Amino acid sequence: MDALTKAFKWHERTTENWVNKFGLSQYQSLWFAWFKGIITVLILQWIF
């Protein structure tokens, strides 16, 4: 579990750094993640 905790903390720090770097609110970052997910699914459907 230690590796999983470390990965989660790294992801949390990295995401927070990007949100702060671009000056996004939490609401804006959630919308960005939603659109990114939609685009990823569309690309995967196109490939497979």
C-alpha positions in Angstrom: 0.0 0.0 0.0 2.9 2.3 0.5 3.6 2.5 -3.2 -0.1 3.3 -3.9 0.0 6.0 -1.3 3.1 7.5 -2.7 1.6 7.5 -6.2 -1.6 9.2 -5.0 0.4 11.9 -3.1 2.5 12.5 -6.3 -0.6 12.8 -8.4 -2.2 15.1 -5.9 0.8 17.4 -5.8 1.3 17.4 -9.6 -2.4 18.2 -10.2 -2.3 21.0 -7.7 0.8 22.5 -9.3 -0.8 22.5 -12.7 -4.1 24.1 -11.4 -2.0 26.8 -9.6 0.2 27.3 -12.6 -2.7 28.1 -14.9 -4.8 29.8 -12.2 -7.8 27.5 -12.5 -10.5 27.2 -10.0 -11.6 23.8 -8.8 -14.7 24.1 -10.9 -12.7 24.8 -14.0 -10.3 22.0 -13.4 -13.2 19.5 -13.0 -14.7 20.7 -16.3 -11.3 20.3 -18.0 -11.0 16.7 -16.6 -14.5 15.9 -17.9 -13.7 17.2 -21.4 -10.3 15.3 -21.4 -12.2 12.1 -20.5 -14.7 12.6 -23.3 -11.9 13.2 -25.8 -10.0 10.2 -24.6 -13.1 8.0 -25.0 -13.8 9.3 -28.5 -10.2 8.6 -29.6 -10.3 5.1 -28.1 -13.6 4.3 -29.8 -12.1 5.6 -33.1 -9.0 3.4 -32.7 -10.8 0.2 -31.6 
